[in-house]
């Protein structure tokens, strides 16, 4: 099924899909996350261009890219991938966790996608952004191309790790 064959409602942003919502809620309930399952929403979001999906814990929302209709087998896997983000944060409570850290990996195993990769390899179009700003580390001379200007103090992570125990050090602050 191609994107043009996808139901017109799924091509519009914000269209909720009851079947996927029900499936996601059942998975959450089976893993002890019933309070979140009751609030969860799953919707198609045509504003997603390169991402297959997105999870928003604060709003208990999973957004899926309508281009997944071109790869129907990936719909379930993407749903579970995004659900793993919500489940990991639910289990962590107020503690901050890494998006694809140990808690997420554990949630992936519980959702039967233990071999899940951080990023998809679906043939979605990639937009090439012009890198207008080129920052350089004064120590290692490594280049850091950026689309937007950096507004706060940012240092070369490799140099900070090698020479300051991973802590910020102004000696390695990136320069334009």
Secondary structure, 3 states (H helix, E strand, C coil): CCHHHCCHHHHCCCEECHHHHHHHHHHHHHCCCHHHHCCCEEEECCCCCCCCEEEECCCCEEEECHHHHHHCHHHHHHHHHHHHHHHHHHHHCCCCCCCCCHHHHHHHHHCCCCCCCCCCCCCCCCCCCCCCEEEECCCCCCEEEECCCCCCCCECHHHHHHHHCCCCCHHHECEC
